[in-house]
Each structure stands twice: as C-alpha cells, then as structure tokens.
Amino acid sequence: MLLAVPAGLLSSGIWPLGVLGLFWVVTAAAWAVSIYVRSQRPRWITMGAGARIGLVTGLMAAALAFSLTGIALFVQRFLLHQAGAMDNEWKLVVDATMRMMQQMMGQMGLPDQGQYQFQRSLMLSPEGHAAYETLSMARNDIFLVLFAVAGGAVGARLLARSRRTGQ
C-alpha cells in the first residue's frame, strides 16, 4: 500500500507524468518486493511470490488511478464547465476516425451501407462517449496491473540473484 498510492497517483490521468504510468507501477512493484524481503528476511523469494506482491501493488495502484481519473473527468466536465470543449474534442476524434475507416473500406472495395453514420451517432451520444472513456481507463489499468506483476516477478528474480551471489 505504501508504494501503490504514489504509483496510482502518478499513473492517473490527472498528471502530465501519467504517460509514464507503466514505469511508475513496475518500479513500485519491484520496490515493494525489496521492502518485503528486507522486512521478512526470507532466505529467498520466488518469482511467483514476487508476482503476487506485484499483483496486489498493481491492483491498488490501478484502482486509485481509475478513481482519480474518473473524478478528474467529472470535475473537468461539470464543476469547471468544460463540457463543450471536451465534446468538441471528442467530435473531432470521432470524425477523424470515421473518415479513416471510410477511406480504408473504400480502398478495400467495400461499399458504405450506412454503418458509418450509425457508428458515428453511437460514439457521439453521451453513453457512447462515457463508454469509450471508461473502457479506455480500464484498458490502461489492465496494463498497469500486468506491468506490476512483471515488475514484482523481475524484482524477486533480481533479489534472488543478488542474495545468492552475496552469500
């Protein structure tokens, strides 16, 4: 928990450093393993145990990052009254995506049967925009957890190697 909170804060979408979230969570998980090894003084730690420590660290960091990003979006949209700017930016993204899809499908020779207009209206609806943002945050958090597991396993492996050579 000691390292999951800073990793979650730094991995959330509220900081410009959030793009380095994978680095923060890997470092936090590896550091959590080293703290565990120092405090418990086991003879060795397996990569599986390190991965489990990383999993717990990653789950806590991801939950915090998800919550903070959602709260930040809520504050930005409703309390700071930036809904219009957010919606305009989203409309530009959707229109660019639809143009690209139409161009790709046209190059493959597939006719437009009205599905682009349906997809566009679905994505521009409030529900579609909220679903996209939620799924995007969830995808990012899944990567945070996976990288935390890897960081914990690598941390355990490096500590096991250094303890063997040190004894």
Summary of the structure (lengths in Angstrom):
residues: 167
radius of gyration: 21.5
end to end distance: 30.3
largest distance: 70.4
contacts: 521
relative contact order: 0.20
helix: 85%
strand: 0%
